[in-house]
Amino acid sequence: MTEHTGRAGDGTRRVILLIGMTLDGYNAGGWTPRATRAEDQTEMFDEVWRHLENVDTFLMGRVTFELWQRHWPSLGTAPSSSVFENKFSGYIDGIQKVVYSHTPDSVSWRNSSSST
């Protein structure tokens, strides 16, 4: 399997875990951590987009889904949004999202479905 294909050699789909984490194992504070140098931040965001190029579906638990549904759609038009936040807002709104949970009866965010 090569890194830039969305499928394994046998036709199955890959699952990719993408999380911001510090070297000592703590969450790095979300998708848009502040970098001290602008070139570091640009490099980090370029790396995130490189991984997202072949993603066609996001799998989320209920809590993450609800947080993201409240957070990301408004950042596409907010004047205070960074370039990354603006771009990711459009990306996440357009991509398929599947919520794995027994709790929600339905989901209303565009391109979303629930599965138990």
C-alpha positions as CSV (number, residue, x, y, z in Angstrom):
1,M,0.0,0.0,0.0
2,T,1.4,3.4,-0.9
3,E,0.9,6.5,1.2
4,H,-1.0,8.5,-1.4
5,T,-3.5,5.9,-2.4
6,G,-6.8,5.8,-0.5
7,R,-7.0,2.0,-0.8
8,A,-5.0,-0.9,0.2
9,G,-3.9,-3.4,-2.5
10,D,-6.9,-5.7,-1.9
11,G,-9.4,-2.8,-2.5
12,T,-10.2,-2.2,1.2
13,R,-10.3,1.3,2.5
14,R,-7.7,2.7,4.9
15,V,-8.4,4.4,8.2
16,I,-6.1,7.2,9.1
17,L,-5.8,8.7,12.6
18,L,-4.8,12.3,12.5
19,I,-4.4,14.1,15.8
20,G,-2.3,17.0,17.0
21,M,-0.2,15.8,19.9
22,T,2.9,17.0,21.7
23,L,6.0,14.9,22.0
24,D,5.1,14.0,25.6
25,G,1.7,12.7,24.6
26,Y,-0.7,15.5,25.3
27,N,-3.2,16.9,22.8
28,A,-1.7,20.0,21.1
29,G,-4.7,22.2,21.5
30,G,-6.8,21.5,18.5
31,W,-6.3,21.9,14.8
32,T,-4.8,25.3,14.8
33,P,-2.1,25.4,17.5
34,R,0.0,28.6,17.5
35,A,3.5,28.2,16.2
36,T,6.2,30.6,17.2
37,R,7.5,31.0,13.6
38,A,5.1,31.6,10.6
39,E,7.1,29.1,8.5
40,D,6.6,26.4,11.2
41,Q,2.8,27.0,11.1
42,T,2.8,26.9,7.3
43,E,4.8,23.7,7.2
44,M,2.5,22.1,9.8
45,F,-0.7,23.1,7.9
46,D,0.8,21.9,4.6
47,E,1.4,18.5,6.2
48,V,-2.2,18.3,7.5
49,W,-3.5,19.1,4.0
50,R,-1.1,16.5,2.5
51,H,-2.8,13.9,4.7
52,L,-6.3,15.1,4.0
53,E,-6.0,15.0,0.2
54,N,-7.2,11.4,0.0
55,V,-9.7,11.4,2.8
56,D,-13.3,10.9,1.7
57,T,-15.0,10.4,5.0
58,F,-14.6,11.4,8.7
59,L,-15.5,9.0,11.4
60,M,-16.4,10.6,14.7
61,G,-17.9,9.9,18.0
62,R,-21.0,11.9,19.1
63,V,-19.1,14.3,21.3
64,T,-16.5,15.2,18.7
65,F,-19.2,15.5,16.1
66,E,-21.3,17.8,18.2
67,L,-18.3,20.0,19.1
68,W,-17.2,20.2,15.5
69,Q,-20.7,20.9,14.2
70,R,-21.0,23.9,16.6
71,H,-17.4,25.1,15.8
72,W,-16.4,24.6,12.2
73,P,-19.2,25.8,10.0
74,S,-19.1,29.4,11.3
75,L,-15.3,29.7,10.8
76,G,-15.7,29.7,7.0
77,T,-17.1,33.2,7.1
78,A,-15.8,34.6,10.4
79,P,-13.6,37.7,9.9
80,S,-11.3,36.5,12.7
81,S,-10.7,33.1,11.1
82,S,-7.2,32.1,10.0
83,V,-6.6,31.0,6.4
84,F,-6.4,27.4,7.7
85,E,-9.7,27.7,9.7
86,N,-11.5,29.2,6.7
87,K,-10.2,26.5,4.3
88,F,-10.8,23.6,6.8
89,S,-14.4,24.9,7.5
90,G,-15.3,24.5,3.8
91,Y,-13.5,21.2,3.6
92,I,-15.2,19.6,6.6
93,D,-18.6,20.9,5.6
94,G,-18.4,19.2,2.2
95,I,-16.9,15.9,3.2
96,Q,-18.9,12.8,4.4
97,K,-19.1,12.5,8.1
98,V,-20.3,9.4,10.0
99,V,-21.1,9.5,13.7
100,Y,-20.6,6.3,15.5
101,S,-22.8,6.4,18.6
102,H,-25.9,4.9,20.1
103,T,-27.0,8.3,21.4
104,P,-28.0,10.6,18.6
105,D,-31.4,10.0,16.9
106,S,-30.4,12.0,13.9
107,V,-27.7,14.3,12.6
108,S,-28.3,17.5,10.6
109,W,-24.9,18.7,9.5
110,R,-24.5,18.6,5.8
111,N,-23.2,15.2,4.4
112,S,-23.6,13.5,7.8
113,S,-25.1,10.2,8.8
114,S,-25.2,8.2,12.0
115,S,-24.3,4.6,12.6
116,T,-24.5,2.5,15.7
